[in-house]
Amino acid sequence: MMSGTAEGDSVVAGMVKKLEKEFTPVKLEVIPAYGDPNGSHVTINVVSDAFEGKRPVQRQQLVYKVFQRRAVPECGGAGVSGVGWGA
């Protein structure tokens, strides 16, 4: 279900945990830029029934909201490139 390097307490691993908890995704990829699991830029691809009936920008906003609840530096360079719903 998860893609990318997400070992231990890396930024990517933390993001994956938060996204899985929030959306119970059918598909989830958190891909760090330059292969650095603690880097400041990631691409997020997530498919979840939670996005059903939402416009693309609303889907992106839901994902960004997961990381805006607390002041977390890990979302500074997140690019939500694929957010969808359905199995």
N, C-alpha and C positions, 0 to 999 in steps of 0.2 A: 504494500500500500504506500510506502514511503520511498522516496528516491533521494539521492544526494548523500553527502557524507554527514552523518548525524551520530557521531560517537560521543558517549559520555555526556558531559555537561556543556557541549558546544552550543553556540548560538543557534545553529540549525536544529539541533536536537530539542532545544527549548521551544523553538517556534513550532516544530512538528507536534510536540506535546500539547501546546495551546490550541493549535488548529484542530487536532483530533478530538480534544475535549469539547470544543465549541461546536463543531460541525458534523461529527461522526461521518467523515467522508467516505465515499465509494472509491475515490482515487485522490491521492495527495502526493505532491512532489514539492520539496523545498530544495532548490538547486542553488548552491553558493556560487557567486561569481569567482572566477579564477580558481575554483576548487578549494577555497579556504573556508572551512566550516565555522570560522569565527570572524569572517569578513563582514564588511558593512553593507554589502549588496547581495541580495538573493532574488531569485525568481520563484514565485509561488504559483503552482497549478493545483487547483482543488475542485473536485466534483462532489456535490452533496445535495441531498433532497432539500436542505435548508434554503437553497437558492431558487427553488421552484416559484415561478410567477414573478421573479424579480428582474428588473432591467439590468443590463451589464454593469452600469455604474453603481447601482444599488448593491450588486454582488461584491464589487470591489470595496465599497464602503464597509460592508459587513466584515470583510477580511481585515481591513485596516483597523477597524474598531477593536478587534481582538488585542491589538498591540498598543492602542492608544489608552487603554484603561489604566495603565501605569506608565510612568516615564521610562520606557525601555529603549535603549539605543539600537537594539537589534532590528528595528523596523525602519531605520533611517533611509536605507536604500532598497527597500522591498519593491519589487515590481510584480504586480499581480497580473500575469499575462493570460491566465486561463481559469475562469471561474464558471462552472456550469452545474447543472442539476441532472438527476436521472441516473439510472443504473446501467 
